[in-house]
Structures are given as structure tokens and as C-alpha cells.
Amino acid sequence: MKIDPKHLAQLSVIVEAGSFQSAADRLGLTQPALSRNMSPLEARMGTPVFKRDGRRSVPNTLGLRLARNGLAIRLAEEEASVVADQSAKGSAGELRIGAPPIVAGRFITEALSKFITENPNCVVELRTGLVHELRAMLERGQIDVVLGPHSLADPSEGLEFSPLIDDRVGILCRVGHKLTGRATITPSHLEEQAWLAHSRGSLLRQQTEAAMLASGIKAMQIVCETDSIRSVLEIVANTELITTMPMATTQPYLEGRLTFLDFDHPQFRRPLGAIRRRDTPTNRVEDRFLGMIQAHVGA
């Protein structure tokens, strides 16, 4: 016969209260009912756990040892109850998110810092990578949500997209670049420039080339390419090269050194949002964090 953990927990209350009656009052039981609950405990142990002290029954050495186990059970139950309440509110649990480097940078750090501060019982894991890497992590269950472009979320692959902003692509150059002085920028002006391109196969590279081709630019003079966002920003800030970057998520990095040219194209549209698997149950922690992100980008 197994020991009923409820009986151990009640025994610990008897030790704390100092008497059966006081313990019964705390537990919302009658004194006879509490006494009856101790009988199975003594039967399981094969020896008494109480000794007579005048007219009172008090725990003996074995009873005191078992009461310590009962106290541990009560504390564990109380802690589990707190965690359950916090989880129901979305303030406890695990948040596993992925994002491209530019999104994982200053764009979400303010909201993420606030989330961590307000939810100290949440464990946060932030993974960065190129879009195809993030999709693979999402499909393998290594992360639960990706903050990325809509083009990553293929409904046929069981993914769903919740929009946040249109992180529209723009043409980036250093402050003082000769093109910044032009009232109107034409495709021929862009065709004359030296470009820093993103890595081959990246969605941003594909989107840039498609937009330039649709604008009538037959060839881009690419003199440098990299998959490092930090390198893109530093090189463009210190050379005459131009490039493309998502405008909203790049804004925090302009710092008076970089600027976007006044040139747009329909293919520069780039909705950014939360991408999740359809077969994944609703996660209150994720919903809480995404709510903070929405409040941040909407401010």
C-alpha cells in the first residue's frame, strides 16, 4: 500500500498547529475525520506515528520525520499552484522565438527586455538565422514562433501568419551620398551605382532583384555581397555603395549616418509578422509577448 501524500501533508499541519483540533480547523475538517486519516498512515508504516502526552496525541520521532516530507509536499503543491496561475495568465512558461538578425536586434529588444522584466518566471530562448534556417527550426519544433516576413509562411506547409507591420524594403545609402541630393531618383540612376548585395538565395536579395528588374534595371553593379547585416550597415555607412534593407527594422541603426532614398516600388512591400505552426496549441506566453510587440510597433 502506498502512502497517501495527502495524509503526509495533513500530518505536517498537525505538527505546525500543535493539536489535532487546531489542524482540523486549518484544513476545514472535523477533528474525528482528521484522526481517521492518520490511521491508514500508521497502518502503512506498521508502527505508530503518535505518542500519548497526557490527554494529547503528539507526533513521535517517526511522525516528525514524516511531517517534514509532508511539508515538502505542501510547499510543492503551493508552488505548482502559483506556476499554474502564472501560466494561465501567460506570465510563466517558455518562450522560444526565432528572427532574422535585423529583426532580432534593436527592433524587438525593447519589447523583449520589458517582457523579461515583467515575467521573471518565463524562460526565453531567442534564435537568429536566415529565413530558410528559421523555417527549418520551426518545422522541427526547435522554436515555437518566428518573427519574419510573410513570404516565409507557406500555408501549404501548415504555417499561419499574423501580421505586425509592413517592413517595407528601401534603398539605403550613407548620409551625404550624391543620390540624396536628387529630387527624383530614376532607375537609370540606380543602374549607375555600385551595390552591396545580400547573400545569394536570401529573400531580401531575391526581392531586391525582382523589384529592380521590374523597374527596368537590366543589371545591378554588385561589387560586394555578404550575409552579415552588421557588415552591410558599416560598409554602406563608409562607402558610396548602396543596398536594400527593411525600413522599419533598420530605423534604429541609422544613427545619423545612414538614410533611405526616396525610391519605392510595389514589390518592396514586405509584411512582417508572427509565424507559427497551425498544429501547435495556443501558448499564452507567446500571445503575451506578441501583444507587447504589437504595442511597441504601434506606439
MOZI-V513301 format. One record per pair of residues at least 12 apart in sequence whose C-alpha atoms are under 7 Angstrom apart, sorted by the first residue. I is the first residue (numbers start at 1). J is the second residue. If there is no record, write none. Layout:
BEGIN
i->(I:I)
j->(J:J)
END
This chain:
BEGIN
i->(1:3:3:5:7:7:7:8:8:8:8:9:9:9:9:11:11:12:12:12:12:15:49:49:50:89:90:90:90:91:91:91:91:92:92:92:92:93:93:93:93:94:94:94:94:95:95:95:95:95:95:96:96:96:96:96:96:97:97:97:97:97:97:97:98:98:98:98:98:98:98:98:99:99:99:99:99:99:100:100:100:100:100:101:101:102:102:102:103:104:106:107:111:111:111:115:131:144:145:145:145:146:146:146:147:147:147:148:148:148:148:149:149:149:149:150:150:150:153:158:158:159:159:159:159:160:160:160:160:161:161:161:161:162:162:162:163:163:163:163:164:164:164:165:165:165:166:166:166:166:167:167:167:167:167:167:167:168:168:168:168:168:168:169:169:169:169:169:169:169:170:170:170:170:170:170:171:171:171:171:171:171:172:172:172:172:172:172:172:172:173:173:173:173:173:173:173:173:174:174:174:174:174:175:175:175:177:180:185:187:187:187:191:191:191:193:194:194:194:194:194:195:195:195:195:195:195:195:195:196:196:196:196:196:196:196:197:197:197:197:197:198:198:198:199:199:199:208:211:211:211:237:237)
j->(44:41:44:70:37:38:41:66:67:69:70:70:71:73:74:67:70:67:68:70:71:67:62:63:63:284:284:285:288:119:121:122:285:119:121:122:285:121:122:123:285:122:123:124:285:122:123:124:125:285:286:124:125:126:143:144:145:125:126:127:143:144:145:146:126:127:128:134:143:145:146:147:127:128:129:146:147:148:128:129:130:131:148:128:129:229:249:250:249:128:252:249:292:293:296:289:152:276:274:275:276:274:275:276:273:274:275:272:273:274:275:270:271:272:273:271:272:273:275:277:278:275:276:277:278:275:276:277:278:273:274:275:276:273:274:275:271:272:273:274:272:273:294:271:272:273:269:270:271:272:246:247:248:249:270:271:272:246:247:248:268:269:270:244:245:246:247:268:269:270:244:245:246:247:260:264:242:243:244:245:260:261:242:243:244:245:258:259:260:261:236:237:241:242:243:258:259:260:236:237:257:258:259:257:258:259:240:261:263:215:216:217:217:219:220:221:221:222:223:241:242:220:221:222:223:224:241:242:243:222:223:224:225:241:242:243:222:224:225:226:243:225:226:227:225:226:227:244:265:267:268:257:258)
END
